[in-house]
Amino acid sequence: MIQVYGIKNCDSVKKALKFFKNNNLEYTLFDFKTQDLPCEKISTWLELTEMKILFNSRSTTFRNLKLKELNLDEVSQQEWLCKENLLIKRPVVEYDGKLIVGFNEENYQRSFL
């Protein structure tokens, strides 16, 4: 089963969910707005990808929290991801032991079809 992490009203998440629906792929959505993501999950993801891919420094949340001014190292970034799940680049997709961050249609076609 495909596990998608994100928020329902995010454009990238909407594109991913539409891709899965259009291709008759079953998925479940873990919504950051209604569920708290355990820090252990973030640690697991960071074994599969890099912080610069997972941490969304272009998000509204990042700007509102004025995190650029703090010049965060990777340890601090991971702490912030645990406290504020909306700093995670979306969507995060777990499938078959792999992790895909963000939406790219060509990448999704290669990975899921």
N, C-alpha and C positions, 0 to 999 in steps of 0.2 A: 504494500500500500504506500502511496505517496503521502508524505506529511508536509504540509505547507505551513510556514510560520510567517505571520505578518498582521496587517489590519485590513478589514474588509473594504475600507474606503480609499486605500492606497492604489494609485493607478497601476503600478507595476504588479501588485498582487492581483488586481482585477484582470490584467492581461494573462498572468499565469493561470488563474482559475479558468478563464475563458479557453485557453489553450487545452487544459486538461478536459474540460467539458466537451469541446469540439472534437477531441480525439478519443472520447469515451474512456478516459483514464480515471479510475477511482482515486479520490484524495480526501484527506481531512484537513481542516483549517484550525490552527491554533492561533487565536486572536489575542495579540498583545494588549488590546484595550480591555478585554474581559478576563484574561488569565495571566497569572504571574509565571514567568519563565524561570526555572531554577538555575542558579549559577553553574551548577554541574553541567547543564546542557551547553552553556556558553563555552565552558572549558573543553567539552567534547568537540564542539565545532572548531575551536581553535587548534585542535590536533589535525583537523582536515583542511583548514584554510588559514589565511593570514589575517592578522588584525586589520590591516589596511583595506582588506576586502569586506570584512564584517562590520567594521565601525563606520557609521555614516556621518562624516564630518560636514556634509552638505545639507543635513536635515534642519528643519525648523526648530526641533528640540535642541539640537547642538547650538544653534544661534541664540535661542531664548535663554539657555543656561549659561551663555557666554563662555563656553568651554575653550574656544580658541585662545582666549586670553590666558588660560592656565597652562598651555603648552604641554599637554598630557603625554606621558610615556605610555608604553603598551600595558604596563601593570595598572596604571591609573585608568586607562581606557577600558580595560576589562572590568574594573570595579564599577565604572559608570554604566557599562552595558548591563551589569547585574542589577543596578539600582534603577535604571531607566531604559526599559526594553525598546522604547521608541528610537533609541540611538542605533539600533541594529538595522543594517541595510536590508531592504525587503524586495521580494520575498526570500526567505531561506527555505530551501526544499531538501528534505531528506528522502533518499530513495536508494534502496539496494546497497546500503553502506556508503553511499556517496553524499556529498553536500554541494548544492548549487545555490549561489547567492546572486540575487538580482534576476531580472528577466531579460533573456536574449532568445528570440524565437529560433534562430538557427541552432543555438546550443541546446535548446529544449528538444528540437526535432532529432538531433543526434543522440541525445540522452534518453528520450522516452519513446521514440517511434522505431 
